[in-house]
């Protein structure tokens, strides 16, 4: 009888692990779907200058189902050499566009199509880049 109870507990443990793996797999597939599956969204490639003259490139996404002007969101790049076309910036951008916002996401200096040199320790330049980006989105006729 004790052996039967022991085996039953083992199977319950294996079932819990199996269900946990299925949950993790479904979350990974969901993240992949949101990130890499193309959702047709109108977009414009924009170029703007930072305070020190470095030319940066970004993508302005906007909803197709609503009338202009839109409320705008600026998605700042994360740490490291992440470009605007990969990582969490695309997931965030698509979520905001679905809610009716125009979204500008750009390549950090020295990454992707932006000019300049990438450096981890230069926060002042990154702030100047974000300021140039916000000025660019404010001058757009979509917002």
N, C-alpha and C positions, 0 to 999 in steps of 0.2 A: 504494500500500500504506500509506504514512504517513497519507494522508487517511482511510482506513478505520479505522486505529487511533485517530486523533484523534476521529472520529465515535463510535466505540465508547466512548471515555472520557467524551465529552459525555453519552451516553445513560446511562452508569453514574452520573454525577453527578446527572443529572435524576432518575433512579430513587431515589437516596439522599435527595434533597430531598423527593420525593414521599412516600416511606416515612416520613420525619420529620414531614411535615405530617399524615399519617394518624395517626401516634402521638400527636401533640399534640391533634388533634381528638378521638381516642378518650379521652384523659385529660380533656379539657374536658367531653365528654359524660358521663363517669363522675362527675366532680365535680358537674355539674348534677343528675344522677340522685340522688346521695346527698344533695344539699342541698335540692332543691325538690320531689322526688317524695314524696308523703305515705306514710309508713310508719305504719300504725295502731299507736299506742302509748298506753297509758293515761297521762293527765296531769292534774295539778291546778294551778290558778293559786294562787299563794301571795303573801301580802303580809307584809312584815316591816319593822321600823324599824331605822335606823342609829343609832349612838351619839348623834348630834345631833338625832334625832327625825324625819329625813326618811323618808317611807314609800316603799319600793321594791317593785316587782312582779317576780315570777319565775314560771317554769314548772317544776314538778317532774314529770319523766318517770320511769316505772318499768316494769319488764318485766311482761307479763301472764302469762307461762308459769311463773313460780316463786312460791313461797310467801314471805310476809313473815317476818321483816325482811330488808331488802336492805342490802348494803354501799352506801355513798353516795359520789358524786363531785360536787364543786362546780366548775362550769366558770366561770371568771372571764372577764368581757368583755375584749376586746382594746382597743387604743388607738382613739381617735376615737369617733364617734357611732354605733357599731355596736349594734344592738338584739339581743335574744335570738332573734329570728325570722329573722335573716339572717346571712350570713357563716359563718365556720368554727365558730362555737359550735354550730350545728345539726348539722354533720357530726360533731363530737366527741361531742355528746350521743347521737346515734343509734348511734354505734359503741359507746359504753359501755353503753347500754341493751341492745343485742344481746348483750353479754357478761354480762348479768344484774345490772347495777348500777342503782341509782336515781340520777338526775342532776338537780341543781338548777342552772338557768341563769337569770340575771336581767338586767334592763335596768339599765345604769349610771345613776347619778343624772343627771337632766336629759335622758334619752333614753327613747324608747318610752313605756311607761306609768308609769315611775317619776317621783317628785317630785324637787324640788331643782333646782339649776342646774348645767349641764354646764360644767366647767372642765378645761383640760388640765394645769394646774400644781398641782392640789390632791391630792397623793398620800395625805395623811393621811386625808382623807374617803373616798377609794377603799378604803383599808385598813379603815376603820371599817365601810364598806358590806359588804365581804367577810366581816368578823367577824360582823355582824348576819345575813348570809346563812347562815353556817356554824351559828350558834346556831339559826336557823330550821329548817334541815334536821335538826339533831340532836334537836329537839323533836318532829319528825314521828313519827307512829306507824308509818311504813313502814320506818324505819331502826333 
